[in-house]
Amino acid sequence: MTSHQPPLWRRAIAELLGTCLLVSIVVGSGIAAQRLSPNDVGLQLLENSTATVLGLTVLILVFGRVSGAHFNPLVSAVDWTLGRHSGSGLALPELGAYVAAQTVGAIGGSVLANAMFEVGTSISGTDRATGGHLLGEVVATAGLIVLIFALAATKQGAVAAPAVGAYIGAAYWFTSSTSFANPAVTVGRIFSDTFAGIAPGSVPGFVLAQLVGAAVGLGLLALLFPSAARAADDVVLPHSAEATNS
């Protein structure tokens, strides 16, 4: 960690809140979509993806200057991995704090969404782990990692919020898995037996596919954007104590 960043406790709270709200947007809009369009799955997905695009963009803008708005253990892990080569990015204890905060926040997001719609919190029964779904997770995760770190490497952080939101929205539609691309969100969505849920038995396959996707993304970054390691501190948005105190 560089000295100009906010203290770890503040960044961890931002990651917890941001991931909580992200999952509540995904799950809550899924519940609303089921109720508003009960006989049209395509329209449900459109409603769910639209809410996610807008919500994720806003959350990155709100929390990005505090923690970088990772909201994803794989983004944090790649940030740590790349930073080892340049002395930037997250330190290992910071990575642990980020991942713990993201996972707790994700579970809380499902519980919050269930409560807002007066749906009991229960374990999802939606099986998703087919071969096509797992391949979709590899593709979605690799693309997300390349996008985020390429933007930082090319000094385009100003457009990270809409770009990441747009990518996730598109990946809802061009991947068969609807682009979870996030282990914490995947775990959080276990706790809502609704349109956005995922059965526990599908989670190990999804997380493994996401890890493979992150590794593919790392390889593509090394090939296409070798300067990405030096920009690890600026992922997803540059975050500094000066920005949060001004």
Secondary structure, DSSP 4 states (H G I P E B T S, - for coil): --TTSPPHHHHHHHHHHHHHHHHHHHHHHHHHHHHH-TT-HHHHHHHHHHHHHHHHHHHHHHHHHHH----SHHHHHHHHHHHTTTT-S--HHHHHHHHHHHHHHHHHHHHHHHHHTT------------HHHHHHHHHHHHHHHHHHHHHHHTT-GGGHHHHHHHHHHHHHHHSTT-----HHHHHHGGG--STT---GGGHHHHHHHHHHHHHHHHHHHHHH-GGGGGGGGGSSS---HHHHH-
